[in-house]
Amino acid sequence: MHKPKYYRDLLFKGERPNIRPIDLNKDLGILWAAYTKESFKNLPEGASQKEFADFFLTLASEYTKGWIVEDNNKSFKDGYGATGIFFAVDNGYELEPHFEKFSWASRRNTLRSIVSFLQMMRYDKDVGVVNVYANDYNNMNYFKKLHKYGVLNYVGTVPHGDIKGDRHIFYVRGKKRWAA
């Protein structure tokens, strides 16, 4: 049995995805391209660019933090570009992230994005704990597999803890500590 660092090194092979804070003014073009390629399943279809921008800015205002993930991907001419977006609610100690992969992102891009993001949060001095919730067994099993990368721990299940059914709870600790 190998240590988590071994699996992370295999996954990244020396090069990690770049995760940078989102700049909605600069990145709206990327998000529009993702929308036109049907990346956002929960957004209304057929919106104009202006309608999309208004809707997306309203959606983004519900979160306190956001990041764009850039990684190697064959869909780009130079082989590198945006593959997903993280938004999170942050109360100063807890962080609850939500990831939306772009339609052109591969399964490997998705795995690299999530592992890299959670690893980054482990060493963030402004984050006490990252809470991740899954409400179906496919997501639960996916998140359980992330444990081998050392970035996520399974807590347990709250029966009927979500409007869609059971809630499966995972976490990773950041560097911020409570002041006693």
N, C-alpha and C positions, 0 to 999 in steps of 0.2 A: 504494500500500500504506500503510495507516494504522498508527500505533503502538498498542501494547496498551492504553494509557490511553484512547484513542478508543473501542475496543470495550468496555472496562469501563464507561465513561461512558454508552454506549448501553444496555448491559445494566441498569445501575442507575438511570439517569435521575434522578440526584440522591438516591435513597433506596436504601440497602443493607438487606439482611436483618439482623436483630439476632441475633448469635450470642453466647450467654451460657453461662457454666458451668452444668452440670446440677446441680440440687438434687434428689436422688432422693426425699427426703421430700415436697417440694412438687410435683415433676413426675411422680410416679407415676400421678396421675390422667390426665394427658395421655397417658402411655405406655399406660395401660390402654385409653383410648379408641382409640388407634392400633391396639392389639392386637385389639380387638373389631371394628375395620374392616379386619382382615386385612392390616396393614402389615408385620408381621414374618414373613416366609416361612419362616425357619429355627427358629421357636419351635413347640412342640407346640400343636395346636388343641384347643379345648374346655376350657381350663383355667379354674378359678374365679379370682376376683380375688385371693384369697390365694395360690393356687398360682402365678399369674402373677407376683405381687410377689416371692415367694420365688425363683422361677426367674430373674426379671430381675435381682434383686439379686445373685444368684450369677454371672450372666453379666457384669454390670457390674464385678464384683470382678476379672475377668480383665484389665481395662484400668486405666490409671493416670489418665486424664483423660476428661472427657466434656463435651459442649456440646449445647444445644438451639438449633435454628434457628427463628426466628420471621420470617414474611414476609407480604406481602399475599397473600390467598387468598380466593376467593369462597365457600369452604365455611364461613366464619365469619360470624356475624351482623354484626360490625363490620368485616369484610373483612381481618382481620389475626389471625394465630395461628401456632402451632407447625406446621412443615411437615417437620421431619426432626431427626435426632439424629446427632451425631458421637461416636464413642468412639475413643480412641487409646492406643497403647502408647508410653510415653516413657521413655527411659533416661537423661535428663539432657542429651542432645545430639540424638539422632535421635528423630523422631516418626513413627509409622506410623498414620495415621487410617483409620477405616472409617466410611462414611456409610450410614445407613438412612433412606430417604425414607418419609414417611407416605403411605398410600394416596390421600389427597386432594390431595397435592402435585402440581402440574403439572410438565411438563418444564421450564418456565421457572423455577419454584421450585427445582427440582433444580440447574439450571445456575447460578442466582444463589447458591444455598447453597454449592456447591462452589467457585466462583470467589471468593466473599467469604471463605470459610474459608481458602483457600490464600493469598489476598492478606493476610489477617490474620496468618497464620503467617510470611509474608515479613518482617514488621516486628516479630515477637516476639523479644525479647532473650533469652528462655529456650529458644529453638529454634535448633539449628544447621542441621539439614536435615530436610525432610519427605520420606519415601519413600512412593511410591504404586506399588502393584503391580496389574497386570491379568493375568488368565490366559485371556482369550478375546479374539478379534479385535474384537468389538463394543465392549468396554470399552477396548481398546487404541486404537481409532479415536476413541472419544469423548474419551479423555484427550489424544490427539494434537491434537485440535481446541482443547483448552484453552490450547495454546501461544499462540494469537493474543491471548489475554487477558493474557499475560505472567505466568502463575501456575504453569506447569508445563513442565518440560523432559523430553524423551525421552532416555533413556540407551541402551537397547538391549534385546535379547531374550536370555534364557537358555533355550536349547532344553531341553525336559523339565525345567525348573527348578521345576516345581510338580507336585503330585500330579495335577492336572487337565490337565497339558500344559505348554506353554511359559509362561514368566514374562516379562512385559514390564515394564520398570522405568522409572519417572519420578521426578523430584525437583524440589524448590524449596528454595532456601537461605533460612534464617532469619537473624537478626542475631547470634546467638551465635557466637563464634569460639573455636577451640582456644587454650588458654594454652600458649605454647611454652616 
